[in-house]
């Protein structure tokens, strides 16, 4: 498939070889309280997020009214409210999208949202968001995938619950629509997933199979897997974000707090620096250590001029001067050309045949 290795989201270059793009997924954690949403935006950007993401949906077009609650929602919501009612309560109203985008951009961040129906695709496209996010549950909603592709915007495609074949179908649509700027996020759609279900190596499978930049949408309780994903090549990391894990809502408890997100961001930036170059060579900072603490050949004891050097006359110690240890066979059997005291460096000029 012919996707670009890197592209721009706003002014930020994203993709292979670029700094990792960090998305704070506020989602529906705002609980329809726009003051809370703004406070979360502030906290996320202060914690190092490049973008804050919301979810654009209407309950009536998202799920049937009789839909049973999945376990993590059932554990955190009122027994008297259905999944439909709980979802409807946290809808982000159309007029709030423009307000939040303006607020996020004014704070120096990027506003993103996931459209869950065609009307929300139009709303977000009219707001000129810089990239569209396709949620895991929508990867098989190919009609919606096609509508998003038709906007011509870059796309972040999440792949929770999907097979490699289902990912391929969605990517085929994007490719046929001429979309070149795509990042595919590996994801395990459980809240939170067991570590043994994360299968982080599958992210690399996606990269190899489709020659596309990849990332990770992380629902695990800690930050370690996100950091590992970066070491394995993720160029986008998405994490649920909240200002308070005790707030009402099913996603709050699995979200990162500002402190946790900042810690993750700092560790990821450290990993980026640590990945460095593919060239194996001593770096400048090692040169003093290399000069003073490399093994070199020195006299094991006092040597007299003319003495035939035996193996036991040669020591291999940390020394600033002397031949490298590979020259032991060269020295054995030669004669000392002068008196050489113990621990003095052995060089080729100090011996003769």
N, C-alpha and C positions, 0 to 999 in steps of 0.2 A: 504494500500500500504506500501511496506517495504523500505522506504527511511531513510537515516541516519539523525540523529538530528543535526549533525555538521560534518564538513569536512574541509580540508585545501585548500585554494587558495594560491598557492605558499607556503610561510612560515606562512601565516596568517590563523588561525582557524576561521571558519565562521559558524554560525548557532545558534541554541537555546542555550542560556546561554553564548554566546560569545559577545565580543564588536561588535557593529554595524559596518558593512562593508560599507564604503561610496564610491560611484562611481560617479565621475564627467564625465558626458556624453558630451564630446566635439562634438561627432557625426560628423556632416558636417559643424560645425561652423568655421572650419579652412579655408573654402572657397578655398581649394586646394593650399593654401599658407603654405608651410612647416615651414617657419620662424614663421608665426602666430601660427601654430600648436604647435611648440616648446614653444613659449611664453605662450600659454594656458596651456600646460603641467606643466611648472614651476609654474604658478599661482595656478593651481588646487592642486598640491602637497603641496605648501606652505600654502594653505587654509585648509588643513587637509584631502584631499582625500586619500583613500587607493589605489584606482585604477583610471586610466583615460581610457575612452572608446571611440572608434571611430566606424564608420560604414563602412563595406566592401561590396560594391555593384558595379554593372555596370548598367547604366541606361537601356541598351538594354535588360537586363534580368530581370529588376525590374518592369517596367511599359510600357504600350503601349504608342505609340507616341501621340495618340489622347486623352489621359486621361485628363479630366478637372481638373483644380486646385481646391484643397480644400480651404476653405475660408482663413485660416491663411497664406497659401502660396500666394494666390491671393493678399492679402492685403500688402504683403511685397516684391513682385517681379515685374519685368517689365511686362507691359501688352502685350508686343510684344513677350515675351518668353513663351513657353509652359512649362508645368510641366516636360516633358521629357527633354527639353533643360536646364531648371534650375537644374535638378538633375544631368545631365551629366557634368555640369560645376564644380560640387563639388565632383566628384569621387576621391576616394583615390587610387592612382595608386599602382599596385602590389609592385613595388620596394620601395614605400614609407612606406609600412608596416614594413619591417625589420628595416629600419632606425628609425622609430618612436618607435618600441619596444626597440631597443637598447638605445635610448635616455631616454625613460621612466624608464627602468630598471637601467640605469646609475644614474638616479636621486633618486633612492630608491623607485620607485612606481611600480605598476603592470599595464602592457599593456593589454587592452581588446579590442575586436572589435566584432561587430555583423555581421555574414556572411549572405548575402541575396541570395546566390545561391551556388550550389555544388562546383564550382571552388574556391569560397572564403572559403568554409569549408576546402578544401584541403590546400589552401594557409596558412590559420591560423593554421591548424594542423601541417603543416611542420615547422611553426615558433614555435611550441610547446608552444602555449599560455596555461595558467594554467586552464582556465575555458571558456566555450562557453556561449554566451548570445543569446537566441532565442527571436527575436523581436515579439511584439504583432501581427503584420500583418502576421507573419509566423506560428502562432500557429495552423492554419488549413492547412498549407503546410506540410502535414504529411510525405511526401517523404523527404523533407529537414530535418524535425525533426529526422527522422530515420537515415539520413546520419550523423547528428551531434551526435546522440546517439552512432553511431558506432565508434566514435573516442575514446570512453571510458573516456572522460574528464568530470569533474563536469559541471553542466548546471544551468544557471539562466534563468528561463522561465518567460517572461512577458505576461500578460493576458488581455491587453486592447482590447476592442470590443468583448470579448468572453463571452460565457455562461459557466456555471459550467460543462456542458456536454462536451463542446469543450476542456476545460482544462483537463478533465478526459481522453479524447481520446489521447491527447498529452502525458500525464503522463503514460498512459498504454503502449505506444510505448517505452518510456524511461525505464519503469520497465521491459518490455519484453527483451529489449536489455541489461539488467543487470546494468543500471545506478542507482547507489545508492545515489549519491551526487547531490541533487537538491534543489534549492531555487525557490519558485514561487512568483513572484511579482504581487501584485494587481496593476492595472493601469486603468486610465480613459483616453482614446485616444482622447482628445480634447485639443486644444492649445490656451489659457489655458482652463481648465474645470471650470464650475461653481462649487462653493463649495458644493451646494446641489446635484451635480452629482458625487462627489468623492466617496461616499458610502464606507467609510473607514472600516466599520464593515464587509464588504465582505471579507476583508483580513483574518479575523478570521474565517469566514465561510470556506475559502480555507484550512486553517490550520486544522480545525476540520474534514473536509470532506476527506482529503487525508493524514493526519498525516505527514505533510511535513513542513519544515521551510519556513517562508514567509517573504516578504518584500514589499516595496512600490516604484514604479516608479512614481515620482511626477512631474506633469506639472503645478501645481498651481503657482500663481504669488509670493507667500510669502513662508516663511519657517515653518509656524505654523503647517501645515498638516503633514509635514515630522517628526516633533518633536512628534506630537500626534501619528503617526504611530509607533514610537519607544516605546512609552508608552503602546501601544496595542500589542506589541510583534514583530514588524518588526526587522529582523536581518540584512537586507540589505536595504539601501536607495540609489536610483539612481536619480540624478538631472542633467538636462541640464546645461552646463557651458559655459560661454563666458568671454572674457576679456573686452568686450565693447558691450552693448546692441544696439548700433546704427550701428553696422557693418551690411553689406548686409546679407540677409538670413532669412528664415522664423522662425528659432528657436532662433535667438539671443534675441529677446525681452522677451521670456518666460524663458530664461536661468538665472541662478544665476551668479552674478559677484563674483570676488574673495572675496570681503568684505562680501557679503551675504552668500556665501558658508562657509566661516570661522565662521561667526556668527552661522549658522545652526550647523556646526560641534561641536562648543563649547557647544551649548545648548543641543545637543544630548548626548554629553559626560556627561553633568551635569545630564540629565535625567537618564542615565545609572547608575550613582552613587546614584541618588535619589531612584531608584527602589529597590535597596538593597535586603534585606532578606524578606522572607515570614513570618518570626517569629514576632509576636507582643509582644514586651517587651521594657522596657526602655533601651535606649542606654547609654553608658558611659557618653556622654556629657550631659545627662539629670540629672545625679545623684545629682549634687549640687542643681539644681532647685527642684528636688524631695525632697531633705532633708530640704530645707528652705521654699519652697512654696507649700507644700501639706497641706491640711486642717487637723488639729489635735485638739484633745479635750483639752480645757483649762478651767480654772475657769472663769465664767462670772463675778463674784465679789468675795469679800473676803469670805472664808468659815471658820467656826470655827470647831475645833476638836469635833467630835461626831454629827455634824449637818447632818441631813438626806438630801441627795442630790436630788433636784427636776430637772425637765427638764430645767427650766429657769436658773438654777445655772450652766448650762453647755454651753459653747460657742464653736463654731467650727471655728477656725482661722488658718491662716498660721503660723506655729510654727515648730521649729526644733524638739521639743519633745512633747509627749502626745500620747494617744491612737488614733487609727484611728476612724473616725466618725461612723463606723458600731457598735462601742461598746457603743453608747449612751444608748441603753436599759439595758446593763450590769451595768452601773453606777447609773441609776435612782433607788432610793430607798435604796441605800447603805449609809453608814455613813462615813464622812471624818475621817481619822485616825490621822490627825494632822491639825493644822491651815494651810490653803492654801490661799495665796494671789491671787488677781485678775490676770488673764493672765498666772498663773503658770500652767504647764502641769498637766493633770489628767492622772494618771496611776493606774493600778490595786492595786499597793502597797499603794496608797494614800487613799484607801477606804477599808471598811470591811462590812460584812453583818450586 
